Amino acid sequence: MNEIVNARITKTQLGFEDHGTFTCFLVLEGNGWCQGFGGRRLDTGPQDTESNYGIEFLKGILKALEIKSWEDLPGTHVRIERNDNRIYRIGHVVMDRWFCPAKLKYSLAAQKENP
């Protein structure tokens, strides 16, 4: 069952993983828990999407949280929707503004089909 809980971003990572994959990661902490969000490959998009997936992913996070710079993310309070060990979307702590990676994937695929 999905739940929406409050969290705080404690750490961010934007760069290359061990295998050379360009990615981002947010470390989120809540009341007695810690969980990560991100970890998707940003230098190429999911199948059937354009290569701008990485830029749109980063912009989606910043826009939903009303943050202008990646460096300003640590310390930001957010809401997340999760189910056990998976975070489905991240949102502004007060406003009804969310970023959902699955919706981004489908949105970019639809743009490719209907330019």
trRosetta pair geometry for C-beta under 8 A, 3 or more apart (Angstrom, degrees):
i j d omega theta_ij theta_ji phi_ij phi_ji
1 83 6.8 -180 84 -126 22 97
2 81 5.6 14 -178 179 117 97
2 82 6.9 159 -148 83 72 24
2 83 4.8 -56 -91 -69 64 99
2 88 6.9 -31 -127 11 124 141
3 81 7.3 176 87 -148 32 58
3 82 6.3 -26 61 64 78 73
3 83 7.4 133 13 -89 71 52
4 79 5.7 15 -179 176 99 113
4 80 7.0 178 -146 87 58 37
4 81 5.0 -27 -92 -94 79 75
5 30 5.5 21 139 -132 125 155
5 31 7.8 -118 -175 21 123 97
5 79 7.1 165 84 -153 28 69
5 80 6.1 -19 60 58 76 84
5 82 7.0 -40 23 28 107 110
6 30 6.4 134 89 -128 57 101
6 31 8.0 58 71 -20 91 98
6 77 6.6 -5 -172 -174 103 100
6 78 7.4 154 -156 86 57 40
6 79 5.8 -44 -98 -99 55 68
6 93 6.6 56 -133 -136 98 97
7 28 4.1 23 160 -180 144 110
7 29 6.2 146 -161 71 88 30
7 30 4.5 -62 -99 -69 79 90
7 35 7.7 -76 -122 48 150 99
7 77 7.4 162 89 -155 39 57
7 78 5.4 -24 69 68 87 87
7 79 7.3 128 20 -119 81 20
7 80 5.4 12 8 -3 131 115
8 28 7.0 146 69 -154 33 65
8 29 5.5 -27 60 63 86 85
8 30 7.6 150 12 -83 71 46
8 75 6.8 -23 -177 -155 107 26
8 76 7.0 163 -154 84 64 37
8 77 5.2 -34 -99 -99 79 63
8 78 7.2 146 -103 19 27 77
9 12 6.7 22 171 -59 121 93
9 26 5.3 -59 -129 -167 109 110
9 27 7.0 106 -160 71 61 55
9 28 6.0 -40 -95 -96 54 69
9 73 5.0 -64 119 158 157 88
9 74 5.6 -122 117 -111 96 35
9 75 6.8 -30 74 29 83 25
9 76 4.8 15 29 54 116 87
9 78 6.3 58 -34 -4 94 122
10 27 5.1 -61 63 100 91 104
10 28 7.2 146 7 -117 86 17
10 29 5.1 41 -27 -3 129 116
10 34 7.7 -44 26 -132 140 106
10 74 6.3 25 179 -144 20 88
10 75 7.8 75 -109 -61 40 42
11 26 7.6 153 85 -161 53 44
11 27 4.0 19 53 35 95 125
11 74 6.1 26 -94 -105 28 112
12 24 7.2 -17 -173 -170 93 94
12 25 7.0 157 -160 84 49 57
12 26 5.6 -15 -107 -106 77 65
12 27 7.4 -136 -67 15 34 79
12 70 6.4 -173 140 172 156 90
12 73 4.9 76 -54 78 142 132
12 74 6.0 -120 -6 -53 98 88
13 23 7.7 21 110 101 102 85
13 24 6.5 165 90 -155 62 47
13 25 4.3 7 51 50 106 100
13 38 7.9 -180 62 88 87 148
14 23 7.9 -140 -136 105 44 41
14 24 4.6 -1 -103 -109 76 92
14 25 7.9 -163 -66 25 47 60
14 58 7.7 61 -126 -112 129 122
14 70 5.7 -8 -21 176 154 153
15 22 7.1 -88 171 -137 24 68
15 23 7.6 -18 72 57 36 59
16 20 5.7 -22 -166 -142 120 35
16 21 6.6 139 -152 68 67 34
16 22 5.7 -40 -91 -89 69 58
16 23 7.6 95 -124 21 26 75
17 20 7.2 -42 68 30 69 17
17 21 4.6 -5 37 57 112 92
17 23 5.6 21 -31 25 108 124
21 41 5.3 -78 -168 -113 114 94
21 43 7.2 -153 -161 23 57 114
22 41 7.0 78 65 -161 63 64
22 42 5.0 -87 113 63 94 94
22 43 4.0 91 41 -37 121 110
22 54 6.9 16 109 -128 117 149
23 38 6.7 128 167 149 95 104
23 39 5.9 17 178 -147 138 30
23 40 6.3 163 -136 73 98 34
23 41 6.0 -58 -82 -101 96 36
23 42 5.6 153 -105 -2 38 100
24 38 4.7 -96 101 -164 73 143
24 39 7.9 -92 79 -42 44 27
24 40 7.7 -11 45 49 76 74
24 42 6.3 57 -7 -43 91 143
24 57 7.3 171 34 122 126 118
24 58 6.4 122 -22 -92 158 90
24 61 7.8 -123 114 1 148 158
24 70 7.9 -111 -133 -140 132 129
25 36 5.7 -19 -169 -165 104 115
25 37 7.3 144 -159 75 55 44
25 38 4.2 -162 -105 75 41 127
25 39 5.5 51 -95 -61 98 69
26 36 6.8 147 77 -158 51 60
26 37 4.6 -16 59 61 104 96
26 38 5.4 116 7 -17 75 121
26 61 7.5 174 -42 -148 138 143
26 73 6.7 -102 -117 160 109 139
26 90 7.4 48 62 -97 155 164
27 34 6.7 -2 -178 -174 94 101
27 35 7.9 160 -157 85 54 29
27 36 5.7 -32 -102 -99 58 75
28 34 7.0 161 86 -156 50 52
28 35 5.3 -24 66 68 99 76
28 36 7.1 160 17 -100 83 21
28 37 5.9 44 -16 -7 123 111
28 78 7.0 -77 -125 59 120 122
28 80 6.4 62 170 -36 167 147
28 87 7.4 94 28 -79 148 155
28 90 7.9 -153 -76 -115 145 119
29 33 7.0 170 -152 91 54 51
29 34 4.9 -17 -101 -102 79 79
30 33 4.9 1 56 58 97 95
30 34 7.8 -172 22 -76 66 37
30 35 7.7 1 3 14 105 103
35 80 7.9 -160 80 100 129 168
35 82 7.1 41 118 -115 167 159
35 85 7.3 -170 -132 -150 119 58
35 87 6.3 138 131 -44 128 117
36 39 6.6 68 135 -35 123 119
36 87 7.9 -142 98 8 39 128
37 80 7.1 -140 -72 -120 141 133
37 87 4.6 -55 -100 71 101 149
37 90 5.8 82 174 -57 164 131
40 46 8.0 -47 -165 -54 122 97
40 57 6.4 -141 76 -136 130 159
40 101 6.5 165 -32 -151 155 147
41 44 6.0 -10 131 54 120 76
41 54 7.8 -70 134 -81 52 104
42 53 6.9 -153 -144 103 51 86
42 54 3.0 92 179 -124 82 108
42 55 8.0 117 -176 -33 103 40
42 57 6.0 -122 -114 52 99 139
42 58 7.2 53 -141 -38 139 102
43 54 5.9 32 -66 -51 28 152
44 51 6.2 -50 -128 -125 55 83
44 53 7.4 30 144 42 28 126
44 54 7.9 38 4 -35 15 112
45 49 3.7 -103 139 89 138 112
45 50 6.1 64 9 78 154 32
45 51 5.8 -148 -6 -110 103 28
45 52 7.3 6 -54 54 129 37
45 53 2.9 134 -103 -18 99 139
45 54 7.2 -125 -73 -24 73 69
45 105 7.7 157 -179 -122 102 75
45 108 6.5 -112 -164 122 152 156
46 49 5.2 60 61 11 73 125
46 53 6.5 152 8 -126 70 159
46 105 5.0 1 43 -133 144 115
48 109 4.6 31 129 -121 106 109
48 112 6.7 -174 171 62 68 151
49 53 5.1 74 121 -70 136 118
49 105 6.0 -97 -60 -149 141 62
49 108 4.0 46 -144 111 106 125
49 109 5.4 -67 -81 -65 75 71
49 112 6.6 -160 -131 -27 35 138
50 53 6.8 164 79 -37 58 78
50 108 5.7 -127 25 -176 85 110
50 111 7.2 -56 -8 90 123 115
50 112 5.8 176 -44 -79 90 108
51 54 7.8 -19 166 12 61 98
52 55 5.0 -50 -168 43 77 113
52 56 5.6 76 132 -22 88 104
52 108 7.3 -168 72 -129 88 128
53 56 5.9 -65 -146 44 28 108
53 57 6.0 34 155 -27 67 107
53 104 7.3 112 -147 140 78 113
53 105 7.5 31 -132 -101 118 65
53 108 6.0 -49 -90 -47 82 178
54 57 5.6 -51 -146 30 29 114
54 58 6.6 23 158 -12 63 104
55 58 6.0 -57 -151 39 31 107
55 59 6.1 27 154 -14 66 111
56 59 5.6 -55 -139 44 32 111
56 60 6.0 43 156 -31 65 105
56 104 5.7 160 128 -162 117 121
56 108 6.7 169 52 -71 165 123
57 60 5.7 -52 -149 28 25 115
57 61 7.0 24 154 -16 59 101
57 101 6.6 26 -126 -116 99 95
57 104 6.3 127 -88 133 66 165
58 61 6.1 -55 -157 32 33 108
58 62 6.5 22 153 -10 66 110
58 70 7.1 -38 -162 -81 111 116
59 62 5.8 -62 -145 44 34 107
59 63 5.8 30 160 -18 71 112
60 63 6.0 -56 -138 39 24 107
60 64 6.2 24 163 -18 62 110
60 99 4.0 124 151 -140 97 121
60 101 7.6 144 94 -85 155 58
60 104 5.8 -69 -64 -80 160 136
61 64 6.2 -62 -149 36 24 108
61 65 6.4 -3 164 4 62 115
61 67 7.8 -30 129 49 79 119
61 73 7.7 3 144 -106 121 133
61 90 6.6 17 -126 75 83 132
61 99 5.3 -125 -85 57 43 171
62 65 6.4 -75 -147 50 24 96
62 67 4.9 -106 -145 73 71 85
62 68 7.0 78 -173 -116 119 11
62 69 7.8 95 -129 -16 127 7
62 70 7.1 -71 -79 -73 116 62
63 66 7.3 22 -172 -75 31 42
63 97 7.6 -120 133 169 74 125
63 99 7.2 119 67 -75 86 115
64 90 6.5 119 104 98 146 80
64 91 5.8 -97 171 -123 118 48
64 92 6.0 -147 159 -38 68 83
64 97 5.0 176 -150 136 62 93
64 98 5.6 6 -142 -179 129 12
64 99 3.8 -118 -22 -30 149 97
65 73 7.4 64 99 -118 160 84
65 76 5.9 46 -178 166 135 148
65 78 6.2 -46 -108 -99 113 108
65 90 7.4 -21 -58 131 108 107
65 91 7.7 159 -78 175 69 23
65 92 5.7 163 -117 -90 40 70
65 97 7.8 -169 -60 101 25 114
65 99 7.8 -48 -24 -6 82 122
66 92 6.2 48 0 -109 102 122
66 95 7.6 75 -24 30 129 139
66 97 7.4 78 -36 79 94 154
67 70 7.9 96 126 -87 123 25
67 72 5.1 -173 -164 89 107 114
67 73 5.9 75 167 -81 168 68
67 76 6.3 -49 -75 -91 135 154
68 72 6.6 49 54 22 70 148
69 72 4.7 93 68 -3 87 104
70 73 5.9 -27 -171 -11 46 117
71 74 8.0 -39 179 15 44 96
72 76 7.2 73 135 -53 75 117
73 76 5.4 -69 -161 8 48 129
76 93 7.9 -162 165 -26 77 119
77 93 4.3 31 115 -74 96 154
78 90 5.5 -4 169 -174 140 96
78 91 6.4 138 -173 71 87 41
78 92 7.1 -75 -131 -119 69 15
78 93 5.6 -110 -109 -63 19 85
79 90 7.4 150 82 -164 50 49
79 91 4.5 -26 66 69 98 98
79 92 7.1 1 20 79 99 30
79 93 5.7 140 -29 -113 84 46
80 87 5.1 -48 -174 -142 126 113
80 89 7.0 169 -153 89 58 48
80 90 5.3 -21 -103 -107 81 67
80 91 7.2 170 -85 21 32 77
81 87 7.2 114 75 -162 48 65
81 88 4.9 -48 97 59 99 104
81 89 4.9 20 37 50 109 89
81 91 7.5 49 -17 -5 92 115
81 98 7.7 11 -3 -139 118 136
82 85 7.9 -61 -179 173 114 4
82 86 6.3 167 -154 88 79 45
82 87 4.7 -41 -93 -101 99 59
82 88 6.5 176 -97 5 38 79
83 86 5.6 -10 61 61 80 94
83 88 6.9 44 2 -30 96 114
87 90 6.6 31 160 -62 126 88
88 100 6.5 -3 149 -134 79 95
88 102 7.1 -30 -163 2 85 123
89 98 4.8 30 158 179 131 117
89 99 6.1 173 -159 84 85 43
89 100 3.9 -36 -97 -90 116 79
89 101 7.6 -165 -96 7 65 66
90 98 7.0 152 81 -154 33 71
90 99 5.5 -13 61 57 82 95
91 95 8.0 -137 169 85 97 67
91 96 7.5 -19 -174 -154 136 35
91 97 6.0 153 -156 86 88 49
91 98 3.9 -39 -89 -98 108 74
91 99 7.0 175 -82 15 56 63
92 95 4.2 -2 97 55 145 88
92 96 7.5 -56 57 -7 109 6
92 97 4.3 42 1 56 124 99
92 98 7.6 -109 10 -67 74 46
99 104 7.6 15 -172 -44 83 122
100 103 4.2 63 87 10 111 111
100 104 6.9 177 91 -14 58 83
101 104 5.4 -53 -149 33 38 116
101 105 6.5 43 154 -23 68 101
102 105 5.7 -49 -154 30 34 114
102 106 6.7 23 154 -9 65 106
103 106 5.9 -59 -148 43 35 105
103 107 5.9 39 153 -25 68 109
104 107 5.6 -55 -142 36 29 114
104 108 6.3 25 160 -16 65 106
105 108 6.2 -60 -151 37 24 105
105 109 6.4 23 153 -17 62 110
106 109 5.5 -53 -144 37 34 114
106 110 6.3 37 155 -21 66 104
107 110 5.8 -55 -150 35 29 111
107 111 6.6 31 151 -20 63 104
108 111 5.6 -50 -148 33 35 114
108 112 6.6 39 152 -23 64 102
109 112 5.7 -52 -153 31 33 114
109 113 6.6 27 151 -14 65 107
110 113 5.7 -58 -148 39 34 108
110 114 6.1 -18 167 28 71 106
111 114 6.7 -78 -132 64 24 72
111 115 6.8 61 170 -101 64 50
112 115 7.3 3 -151 -67 22 83
